[in-house]
Amino acid sequence: MIDLFIIEYITVLGMTMVLLFLDSRYARWKTILAVYGTTVVVMAVVASIYTVAGLETVIRTYSLVVHIPSLLLFMAFSRFRGWRLVFQLLSSIMFCMLIQHGAGLAYYLSGKNIWVQVLTYVILTGGIITFLILFLRPLFIQTLPELQHGWWLMCLVMLAYYIIVIYLIPGYVGVTFNSTILKPAISLLMVGFYSILMFWFSSTLKESEARHSVQLFALQLSSLQSRMEAVKVAEDTIRTERHDLRHRLQVVKELVSRGDKDIALDFLDVAQKRLDDQKEIHWCRSPVLDAVFSSYFGQAQQQDIQVEAKIFLPDTLPVDEGELAIVLANALENAIHANLELPHQQRKIYCKMIGTPSIMLEISNPFDGKVTFDAQGLPVTRKEGHGLGVQSILTFCQKNGAVCQFETSNDWFQLKLVL
């Protein structure tokens, strides 16, 4: 029965690892319910096989009974597909094996003392779970959307480890000498391999943060330049109006002296309208976001793109204004590029953004052609240098817990983001 207890414990531990590595598309309570509901079913199947056919049959069918349902669970709930999904599952299995091999080795070296084995299970489980929650999970979740290539190679290495320790090396750690020496040694090599991966993940995130900083600096510089140009235009306009003011006053004086008061009033109304047209529009109180809206709406109007915008934002935002500004800049830039492929009379951008009860952004634009979406529901482009804006928006959502949706309807492309 001790063997069954260990197997069931590893099963619960493995499904917990699945939950820690899983970046779910659904609510947390629904994900937890699904994971541990599957765990109960799997444990019942394992116990039934053990009772009917014994330990050897459980070991031979364990991959089919436990790992296949785990993979299906990943496929149903994970935000990611392909090799990244496989890597998530293999990582869960690898950490379970590390705990099992470490406990088995301690059991063997202690003269097969069961309490040493139990204590080792407790220590390793607590240490690895803490490590996953505090360090590896945050690093892993941030790396998934950033790293686009190389997952298949990492999966092949981990799959080779999986096949070797489960199928190619006979016996169990803590029971036979060869398995007790070889399997922990190979697991130790995998620890080194995974350490290299974590270093790579950290480097990838640092590069991403550096690109983000450069992008933010470029955006701020561009916005500052746009503001300086707007100020210069306003100064030139004021200088011109001041020069013309004495001429207007002379005309009004002459009209009044003749008794043409209505004509004088109409003349002043036209002058007032000219001044009103030169007023600078402020979209929100945040200087960074206001500069982004002004800059990109101005670019759109220069390209004969009609802009309809409704912006209602509070003075204080729950996220970094610079990061949100980059999201807006990428989304509006994509909308402008899509409009440039259309005839002038069809060009239009709708932008609506509110700050209560939460930040909600909606940007719509017509497009020419067909938009292709990947398995994650993200638009895909084959043009070189394009597509980075969508990844930047996705990274923002991952970091801040936002939800974004891309969709098309009746030749209109729409981005919705809720924070």
Summary of the structure (lengths in Angstrom):
residues: 419
radius of gyration: 31.5
end to end distance: 50.0
largest distance: 118.7
contacts: 1212
relative contact order: 0.06
helix: 71%
strand: 10%
